[in-house]
């Protein structure tokens, strides 16, 4: 499992290049987290390709770990 936290400077790299490297290395579950929107997109590896299986607001719901992880706002 890999989780990438996007930043404005590395977003393209995280969404394209790293995703390809993770797929080639057999990482079954890959998450992209957009922290400012509290959005998370979960991808599942099937036949060497990632497929979006969920898009969540405020949480990750891992297929691999069978567990939910909630985001907390520490900016208060």
PAVEXZA-77282 format. One record per atom (N, C-alpha, C): residue number from 1; atom name; residue in three letters; x, y, z. Coordinates in pm, whole numbers. Atoms other than C-alpha are relative to their C-alpha. Layout:
<recs>
+-----+------+------+--------+--------+--------+
: pos : site : code :     xx :     yy :     zz :
+-----+------+------+--------+--------+--------+
: NUM :   CA :  ALA :      X :      Y :      Z :
...
+-----+------+------+--------+--------+--------+
</recs>
This chain:
<recs>
+-----+------+------+--------+--------+--------+
: pos : site : code :     xx :     yy :     zz :
+-----+------+------+--------+--------+--------+
:   1 :    N :  UNK :     85 :   -117 :      0 :
:   1 :   CA :  UNK :      0 :      0 :      0 :
:   1 :    C :  UNK :     89 :    123 :      0 :
:   2 :    N :  UNK :    -71 :   -127 :      3 :
:   2 :   CA :  UNK :    122 :    349 :    -83 :
:   2 :    C :  UNK :   -103 :    112 :      9 :
:   3 :    N :  UNK :     85 :   -118 :    -13 :
:   3 :   CA :  UNK :    -29 :    684 :     13 :
:   3 :    C :  UNK :     84 :    121 :    -38 :
:   4 :    N :  UNK :    -68 :   -121 :     44 :
:   4 :   CA :  UNK :     75 :   1002 :   -166 :
:   4 :    C :  UNK :    -82 :    121 :     41 :
:   5 :    N :  UNK :     63 :   -126 :    -37 :
:   5 :   CA :  UNK :     -7 :   1343 :    -21 :
:   5 :    C :  UNK :     42 :    101 :   -107 :
:   6 :    N :  UNK :    -33 :    -89 :    110 :
:   6 :   CA :  UNK :    -29 :   1583 :   -314 :
:   6 :    C :  UNK :     40 :    139 :     50 :
:   7 :    N :  UNK :    -36 :   -140 :    -20 :
:   7 :   CA :  UNK :    139 :   1920 :   -316 :
:   7 :    C :  UNK :     -2 :     65 :   -136 :
:   8 :    N :  UNK :      4 :    -67 :    131 :
:   8 :   CA :  UNK :    118 :   2184 :   -588 :
:   8 :    C :  UNK :    125 :    -24 :    -84 :
:   9 :    N :  UNK :   -125 :     15 :     73 :
:   9 :   CA :  UNK :    481 :   2121 :   -682 :
:   9 :    C :  UNK :     27 :   -142 :    -50 :
:  10 :    N :  UNK :    -30 :    139 :     38 :
:  10 :   CA :  UNK :    476 :   1740 :   -709 :
:  10 :    C :  UNK :   -121 :    -76 :    -52 :
:  11 :    N :  UNK :    123 :     67 :     39 :
:  11 :   CA :  UNK :    119 :   1663 :   -817 :
:  11 :    C :  UNK :     11 :    -83 :   -126 :
:  12 :    N :  UNK :    -14 :     74 :    126 :
:  12 :   CA :  UNK :    198 :   1562 :  -1176 :
:  12 :    C :  UNK :     88 :   -123 :     19 :
:  13 :    N :  UNK :    -93 :    111 :    -25 :
:  13 :   CA :  UNK :    490 :   1344 :  -1063 :
:  13 :    C :  UNK :    -69 :   -111 :     79 :
:  14 :    N :  UNK :     70 :     99 :    -83 :
:  14 :   CA :  UNK :    276 :   1172 :   -796 :
:  14 :    C :  UNK :   -108 :    -72 :    -78 :
:  15 :    N :  UNK :    114 :     58 :     71 :
:  15 :   CA :  UNK :    -20 :   1115 :  -1028 :
:  15 :    C :  UNK :     39 :    -83 :   -122 :
:  16 :    N :  UNK :    -38 :     71 :    122 :
:  16 :   CA :  UNK :    174 :    983 :  -1326 :
:  16 :    C :  UNK :    122 :    -89 :     21 :
:  17 :    N :  UNK :   -125 :     77 :     -7 :
:  17 :   CA :  UNK :    534 :    877 :  -1273 :
:  17 :    C :  UNK :      2 :    -98 :    117 :
:  18 :    N :  UNK :     -4 :     89 :   -116 :
:  18 :   CA :  UNK :    507 :    737 :   -921 :
:  18 :    C :  UNK :   -103 :   -111 :    -12 :
:  19 :    N :  UNK :    105 :    101 :     16 :
:  19 :   CA :  UNK :    183 :    558 :  -1000 :
:  19 :    C :  UNK :     51 :   -114 :    -88 :
:  20 :    N :  UNK :    -55 :    102 :     91 :
:  20 :   CA :  UNK :    357 :    376 :  -1285 :
:  20 :    C :  UNK :    105 :    -86 :     70 :
:  21 :    N :  UNK :   -104 :     74 :    -74 :
:  21 :   CA :  UNK :    653 :    279 :  -1064 :
:  21 :    C :  UNK :    -64 :    -95 :    100 :
:  22 :    N :  UNK :     67 :     86 :    -98 :
:  22 :   CA :  UNK :    421 :    146 :   -792 :
:  22 :    C :  UNK :    -66 :   -120 :    -70 :
:  23 :    N :  UNK :     65 :    109 :     72 :
:  23 :   CA :  UNK :    226 :    -60 :  -1048 :
:  23 :    C :  UNK :    102 :   -104 :    -46 :
:  24 :    N :  UNK :   -105 :     91 :     46 :
:  24 :   CA :  UNK :    546 :   -208 :  -1193 :
:  24 :    C :  UNK :     57 :    -84 :    114 :
:  25 :    N :  UNK :    -53 :     70 :   -116 :
:  25 :   CA :  UNK :    648 :   -309 :   -840 :
:  25 :    C :  UNK :   -107 :    -74 :     80 :
:  26 :    N :  UNK :    104 :     83 :    -60 :
:  26 :   CA :  UNK :    315 :   -472 :   -754 :
:  26 :    C :  UNK :    -68 :     56 :    123 :
:  27 :    N :  UNK :     70 :    -60 :   -115 :
:  27 :   CA :  UNK :    179 :   -224 :   -497 :
:  27 :    C :  UNK :   -150 :    -11 :    -27 :
:  28 :    N :  UNK :    141 :     34 :     26 :
:  28 :   CA :  UNK :   -181 :   -350 :   -469 :
:  28 :    C :  UNK :    -96 :    119 :     16 :
:  29 :    N :  UNK :     92 :   -109 :    -29 :
:  29 :   CA :  UNK :   -343 :    -36 :   -327 :
:  29 :    C :  UNK :     79 :    130 :      5 :
:  30 :    N :  UNK :    -68 :   -130 :     12 :
:  30 :   CA :  UNK :   -248 :    325 :   -403 :
:  30 :    C :  UNK :   -101 :    110 :     25 :
:  31 :    N :  UNK :     89 :   -110 :    -35 :
:  31 :   CA :  UNK :   -404 :    634 :   -252 :
:  31 :    C :  UNK :     64 :    133 :    -35 :
:  32 :    N :  UNK :    -38 :   -139 :     25 :
:  32 :   CA :  UNK :   -382 :    995 :   -367 :
:  32 :    C :  UNK :    -85 :     85 :     94 :
:  33 :    N :  UNK :     71 :    -85 :    -96 :
:  33 :   CA :  UNK :   -472 :   1245 :    -94 :
:  33 :    C :  UNK :     22 :    146 :    -38 :
:  34 :    N :  UNK :     -4 :   -144 :     24 :
:  34 :   CA :  UNK :   -555 :   1608 :   -171 :
:  34 :    C :  UNK :    -34 :     67 :    133 :
:  35 :    N :  UNK :     23 :    -44 :   -138 :
:  35 :   CA :  UNK :   -511 :   1763 :    176 :
:  35 :    C :  UNK :    -89 :    123 :     14 :
:  36 :    N :  UNK :     81 :   -122 :    -14 :
:  36 :   CA :  UNK :   -673 :   2101 :    112 :
:  36 :    C :  UNK :   -148 :    -27 :    -21 :
:  37 :    N :  UNK :    139 :     37 :     24 :
:  37 :   CA :  UNK :   -992 :   1934 :    -10 :
:  37 :    C :  UNK :    -44 :   -117 :     87 :
:  38 :    N :  UNK :     26 :    119 :    -83 :
:  38 :   CA :  UNK :   -967 :   1641 :    234 :
:  38 :    C :  UNK :    -59 :   -113 :    -84 :
:  39 :    N :  UNK :     48 :    102 :     93 :
:  39 :   CA :  UNK :  -1029 :   1417 :    -68 :
:  39 :    C :  UNK :    107 :   -107 :    -15 :
:  40 :    N :  UNK :    -91 :    112 :     23 :
:  40 :   CA :  UNK :   -876 :   1074 :   -114 :
:  40 :    C :  UNK :    -58 :    -88 :   -109 :
:  41 :    N :  UNK :     41 :     90 :    107 :
:  41 :   CA :  UNK :   -888 :    855 :   -422 :
:  41 :    C :  UNK :     78 :   -129 :     15 :
:  42 :    N :  UNK :    -62 :    131 :    -16 :
:  42 :   CA :  UNK :   -819 :    484 :   -386 :
:  42 :    C :  UNK :      4 :    -76 :   -130 :
:  43 :    N :  UNK :    -20 :     78 :    122 :
:  43 :   CA :  UNK :   -678 :    277 :   -670 :
:  43 :    C :  UNK :     43 :   -142 :     38 :
:  44 :    N :  UNK :    -31 :    141 :    -24 :
:  44 :   CA :  UNK :   -653 :   -103 :   -685 :
:  44 :    C :  UNK :     70 :    -55 :   -124 :
:  45 :    N :  UNK :    -79 :     56 :    110 :
:  45 :   CA :  UNK :   -399 :   -289 :   -898 :
:  45 :    C :  UNK :    -61 :   -129 :    -51 :
:  46 :    N :  UNK :     51 :    121 :     68 :
:  46 :   CA :  UNK :   -544 :   -540 :  -1145 :
:  46 :    C :  UNK :     69 :    -10 :   -135 :
:  47 :    N :  UNK :    -67 :     26 :    128 :
:  47 :   CA :  UNK :   -346 :   -688 :  -1433 :
:  47 :    C :  UNK :     98 :    113 :    -35 :
:  48 :    N :  UNK :   -105 :   -102 :     18 :
:  48 :   CA :  UNK :    -61 :   -435 :  -1390 :
:  48 :    C :  UNK :    -53 :    140 :    -29 :
:  49 :    N :  UNK :     59 :   -132 :     20 :
:  49 :   CA :  UNK :   -301 :   -137 :  -1408 :
:  49 :    C :  UNK :    -82 :     39 :    122 :
:  50 :    N :  UNK :     82 :    -50 :   -109 :
:  50 :   CA :  UNK :   -460 :     80 :  -1142 :
:  50 :    C :  UNK :   -138 :     39 :    -49 :
:  51 :    N :  UNK :    138 :    -36 :     27 :
:  51 :   CA :  UNK :   -835 :    122 :  -1136 :
:  51 :    C :  UNK :    -56 :     69 :    123 :
:  52 :    N :  UNK :     61 :    -73 :   -110 :
:  52 :   CA :  UNK :  -1016 :    379 :   -922 :
:  52 :    C :  UNK :   -111 :    -85 :     60 :
:  53 :    N :  UNK :    108 :     77 :    -63 :
:  53 :   CA :  UNK :  -1227 :    192 :   -668 :
:  53 :    C :  UNK :    -82 :     83 :     96 :
:  54 :    N :  UNK :     79 :    -85 :    -88 :
:  54 :   CA :  UNK :  -1336 :    476 :   -441 :
:  54 :    C :  UNK :     57 :    141 :      2 :
:  55 :    N :  UNK :    -39 :   -139 :    -24 :
:  55 :   CA :  UNK :  -1327 :    849 :   -384 :
:  55 :    C :  UNK :    -71 :     42 :    128 :
:  56 :    N :  UNK :     53 :    -28 :   -132 :
:  56 :   CA :  UNK :  -1374 :    962 :    -26 :
:  56 :    C :  UNK :     29 :    145 :     40 :
:  57 :    N :  UNK :    -25 :   -130 :    -61 :
:  57 :   CA :  UNK :  -1403 :   1292 :    160 :
:  57 :    C :  UNK :     21 :    -25 :    149 :
:  58 :    N :  UNK :    -27 :      9 :   -143 :
:  58 :   CA :  UNK :  -1239 :   1302 :    502 :
:  58 :    C :  UNK :     48 :   -135 :     51 :
:  59 :    N :  UNK :    -46 :    131 :    -47 :
:  59 :   CA :  UNK :  -1124 :    939 :    510 :
:  59 :    C :  UNK :     61 :    -82 :   -112 :
:  60 :    N :  UNK :    -45 :    107 :     89 :
:  60 :   CA :  UNK :   -945 :    647 :    348 :
:  60 :    C :  UNK :    -72 :   -125 :     45 :
:  61 :    N :  UNK :     65 :    126 :    -32 :
:  61 :   CA :  UNK :  -1130 :    318 :    333 :
:  61 :    C :  UNK :     77 :   -110 :    -73 :
:  62 :    N :  UNK :    -92 :     93 :     63 :
:  62 :   CA :  UNK :   -859 :     61 :    260 :
:  62 :    C :  UNK :    -61 :   -137 :    -24 :
:  63 :    N :  UNK :     41 :    137 :     33 :
:  63 :   CA :  UNK :   -955 :   -257 :     77 :
:  63 :    C :  UNK :    101 :   -100 :     55 :
:  64 :    N :  UNK :   -108 :     90 :    -38 :
:  64 :   CA :  UNK :   -619 :   -413 :    156 :
:  64 :    C :  UNK :      3 :    -25 :    151 :
:  65 :    N :  UNK :     -7 :     11 :   -146 :
:  65 :   CA :  UNK :   -619 :   -343 :    531 :
:  65 :    C :  UNK :   -136 :    -22 :     65 :
:  66 :    N :  UNK :    138 :     11 :    -51 :
:  66 :   CA :  UNK :   -999 :   -357 :    568 :
:  66 :    C :  UNK :    -19 :     90 :    123 :
:  67 :    N :  UNK :      5 :    -96 :   -110 :
:  67 :   CA :  UNK :   -981 :    -45 :    783 :
:  67 :    C :  UNK :    -24 :    139 :    -55 :
:  68 :    N :  UNK :     24 :   -139 :     36 :
:  68 :   CA :  UNK :  -1100 :    317 :    770 :
:  68 :    C :  UNK :     93 :     91 :     79 :
:  69 :    N :  UNK :    -85 :   -101 :    -64 :
:  69 :   CA :  UNK :   -873 :    610 :    846 :
:  69 :    C :  UNK :    -64 :    136 :    -25 :
:  70 :    N :  UNK :     62 :   -131 :     12 :
:  70 :   CA :  UNK :  -1024 :    953 :    915 :
:  70 :    C :  UNK :    105 :    109 :      2 :
:  71 :    N :  UNK :    -86 :   -118 :     -1 :
:  71 :   CA :  UNK :   -859 :   1288 :    846 :
:  71 :    C :  UNK :    -42 :     90 :    114 :
:  72 :    N :  UNK :     28 :    -97 :   -105 :
:  72 :   CA :  UNK :   -833 :   1537 :   1128 :
:  72 :    C :  UNK :     52 :    136 :    -42 :
:  73 :    N :  UNK :    -41 :   -136 :     34 :
:  73 :   CA :  UNK :   -808 :   1913 :   1090 :
:  73 :    C :  UNK :     75 :     59 :    117 :
:  74 :    N :  UNK :    -85 :    -54 :   -105 :
:  74 :   CA :  UNK :   -515 :   2038 :   1295 :
:  74 :    C :  UNK :     25 :    149 :    -18 :
:  75 :    N :  UNK :    -25 :   -140 :     29 :
:  75 :   CA :  UNK :   -531 :   2390 :   1153 :
:  75 :    C :  UNK :    -81 :     95 :     88 :
:  76 :    N :  UNK :     86 :    -84 :    -84 :
:  76 :   CA :  UNK :   -777 :   2517 :   1414 :
:  76 :    C :  UNK :     77 :     84 :     97 :
+-----+------+------+--------+--------+--------+
</recs>
